[in-house]
């Protein structure tokens, strides 16, 4: 259990990441590819395509390099791999990576060496060889471009659905309501957030606040930085809509998609471009709540809408497929004739 201790100042400095974090997604996505026990079915189509792209581009070396530094099985990776500058994008993150202070680099690599055998080049990296760090930055860029960038819209869609939900809770119930909305993944017992975690420790924020990072590839357990002295973040798993289920669970989609034909259902789809409850959709469109519920259910069955309960309400958001359909971004072969 990880216990995160908040002060009043920390509560005022809690914020949500505005988009998927490029370095966290790269490392966690790599874990989905390389860890036998993390080969989760929901990622099966993505995993197949990502492995094919890596093979086509002969990127075994960069994958091995990042996997050596952030092994999926070790339970620890150095914090310098996920700098706070990643909030401003991959380029900013890699600049911060290159500028890692040598004492931090040595300390974190020594800790990694105690939990996981390191190749010879990694020991030279720990010794401060600048060209080794440049190789790490290049590996990051190549792997990110190959396994993350092609599906960035999907990752952004799942994290944005979660972000929309959390933003709504923040608007309606404040920061403490936001922290309480993470049950059962986390348990908010003021002033401490209890997080399911593989180790037992206490983290005192001490007025620094907390950056919450919804992650597409994180699974089951949130992840925090190991060094309590750094600006603190918490990457946490989001709920994946049915559009990310394995193909076998999507066989009903072509038949169910035919139910979308009709003016009212199209209006309901458009109304959900902004997160809403069933009652709010009904009010926006001037239809009855049972009618709105029926249309939302049909849209959910064809993976165009994702619904999630928060407190006493059920909140609906568009899935990436629903957004693409609404905005006319589906590829030509997917459009109706």
N, C-alpha and C positions, 0 to 999 in steps of 0.2 A: 504494500500500500504506500502510495506517495501522498503525503499530507502537505498541501500548499497553504501557507499561512498569509492572510491578507491583513493589511492595515487599511484605514479609511483612505489613505492616499493611494494605495494599490487599487482599491475599487474604482477610484476615479481615473485610473490609467489602464484599465482593461480595454483591449480593442481586438477586433477581428481582422485577420488578414484579408486584403481586398481581392485576392486571386490565389490560385494554387501556387505554392512556393516551389520554384524550379529546382532547388537543390534537394529539398526534402522529398519531392516527388521522384527525382532521379534515383536517389538512394533507395527509397522504399519500393519504387517500381523494380529496381534491380533485385531487391530481395524477393519479389514475387517471381522473378525468373530463375534465381539461383538457389533458393531454399526449398528443399524437397517437401517439407511439411507446410510450406506457405503457398504451394501451388493450388490456390483456391479456385474452385470451379467458376466463380463469377468472372474471373479474369482469363478464362481459357482462350477465347477468341483473340484477345489482345496479346496474350502470351505467345500464341502461335505466330501471329504476325510480327511481333517484336523480335522473336528469335530468328525469323526468316530475314528480317532486315539487317540484324547484326551479322548474320552469316554472309549475306550478299556483300556487305561493306567490309568484311574481314576485320571485325572489331573485337576479336578475342582478347587482344592485349589490353585495350582500355577497360574492358569488362573485368578482367582479372585484377587490374590495378585498383579500381574502385572497390571491388569485392574484398581485396586484401585489407584495405583501409576501413571498410564498413562491412565486416562479415555479418551475414544474416544470423549465423548461429552463435556469435560471441556474446550478444546482449549488450555490447558497448561499441561505440565508435567515437573517434575524437570530435570534440565540439568545433574545431576549426573548419571541419567539412561543412558545417551548417551555420555560417556567419549571419549575424543579424541583418547585414546589408542585403541579404537575399530578398528582403521585403521590397527592394527596388529593382528586382529582376536578376537574370543570370549574369549579365555583364558586371553589375555591381558586386554580386556574390563572388565572382572569380577574382575581381580586383582585391577584395577583402581577403580571400584565400591566399593570394600571393603575398599579402602584407602581414600574414600571421606572425606575431612576435616569436622569436626563436625560443625563449623560455617556455611559452605556452606550447609550441610545437614539440619540444623535447619532452615536456611533462606528459602531454596527452599520448604521444607515441610510446613512451615508456609504459604507460598504463595499458595501452592496447597490447604491447608485447607480453605483458603478464597474463593476458587472457587468451591470446591467439598467436600462433607462430607467424613471424613476419619474414617475407623474402628479403634478400640482401639489399635490394634497392630501397626498401622501406627504412632500413636502418640508416642509409645514407641520407634519405629525406629527413629523418629525425635529427641528423647531424647538421642540417641547415643548408644542404646543397640546393641552390636556387633553381637550377635546371630541372631538378626532380620535382619541385613544386610546380614548375611550368608544365611538366608532363602530366601531373595530376589535373591541372586546370584544363589542359587539352582533352584529357580523357573524359572529364565532366562534360565538356561541350559536345564531344562526339556522341557520347552515350545519350545525353539529353536530346540531342537532335534526332537520334535514331529511334529511341523507344518512347519518348515523351511527346515531342513536338507533333508527330503525325496524329496523335489522339488528344491533343491539347483541348479541343472543343469539348470532347466528352468529359475529360477531367474537370474542366472549368464548369461544365453543366452540373455535375454531381456536387461539386463544392459550392457552386452558387446557389443551388437549391437549399443546401444546409445554411448557407450564409443568409439567405432571404428569411428562413425560419428564425434564425437567431436574432437577426435585426428586428424582426417583428416582435419577438419576445422582449428584446431590449427596449423597444419603443413603448410597449404596453406595461411592462413589469419592472423595468430598470435593470441595473447591473446584477443585483442579487437574483432577480428572476431569470436573467440570462444564465448565471452559474447553476441555478436550480434546474434549468431545462436540459442539462446533460445526463440526467438520470436515465438508465441505471449505470451508465459508463462512469459517471462521477457522482459523488454525493456531497452537496453543499450543506455544511453544518456551520453556519457563521461563527467565527471568521475563517474557517478552514475548509478547503476543498479537498475531499478525499477521493483519490484517483486510483482505480485498479492499476496495479503496477507490479512488475516482476521482482522488485526489491522494496524493502521497507526503509523509508527515509522521510525526513522532514525538510521542507524547503521554505525558508522565510524570505518573502519578496522584499521586505524592508523599504517599501515606497517606490520600487522600480516599476511596478505594474506587471502585466502579463499580456503577451501577444498570443492569441488563440489562432491556430492554423488548421482549418478544416482540410483534411488530406484524402485524396482519391485512393491512394495506394496503402495508406496506413490501415491496419486491420486489428480489430479486437481491443488492443491496448494502446492508450495514448503514449506519447514519447516526449520526454523533457530533456533539457541539456543536463549533462553530468556535472558540470562545474557550477556550483551555486552562486559564484561571484559574478557570472556573466548576466547581461540583460536576459530576462527569462521568457521562454516561449513554451507552448504546449501544442504539439501536433496531435490531432485526434482523428479517428476514423469517421467517415460520413456514411449515411445509409445509401446504398446503391439502388437505383430504380430498376424495374424489371428489364429495361432496355439493355442493362449490363449483365443479364443472366445468360447462361450458356445457350447455344442455339436450340437445344432440345426443348427448352421451356418456352420457345418463341414460335412454335409451329402454328399456334392459333392466330397469329397476328394478321395474315392476309385476309382471312375471313372476317375477323373482328374489325379490321380497318374499314371495311365496307360500311359499317354502322356510322362512320363519321359523316356520310353524305347527309346533308340537311342544314338549313340555315341556323336553327337554334343551337345545334351542337357546335357549329363553327363559331358562333358568337360566344359560347361558353369557353371554347379554346382561347379565343382572343382575350376574354375577360381574365383568364388565368395567366396572362403575360405578367401580371403583378400578383404576387402571393395573396391568397384570399381564402376565407372560410366558405362553406356552402351557402350560408346565409348572406354573406357579402356578395357572392356571385348572383344570387337570386335578386338582391336589392339593386345591383348595378344594371341587370338586364330587364327588370320588371317582370320576372317569372316567379312561379311558386318555388318554395324550398324543395318540395319533393321532386319537381321537374329538374331543378338544378342538380340535385343529388343523383338523379337517374343519368343525366348527361355526363356528369363528372365520373360516375362509375364506369360508363362505357368508354370514356377516354382513358381512364386508368387501366382498363382491361387490355387496351392496345398499346400500353406503355407510353402514352402521350402525357400523362399526368401522374405525379407522385403525391401521395397523401401521407401525412404524418400527424400523430396526436401530440399536442403540447398542452399540458394541463387539462382543462375541460373542453378544449377546442381541437378540431381536426383542420389542419391547414393544408391547402393544395398548392402545388407549384408545377410548372411545366418541366418535363424531362428534356434532355437534349434533343430527342426526336420530336417532341411536341414543339419546341422552339424552332427547330429547323423547318417543320411543316408550316407553322404559322408565318414564318418569315420567308418562305419560298426558297430555302437553301438546300432542299433535297436534291441529290444527283438526278440526272434525267431518267435513268432506268427505274427510279423509285416513284416517279410521278404516274398518276392514273392516265390511261389513254382515253 
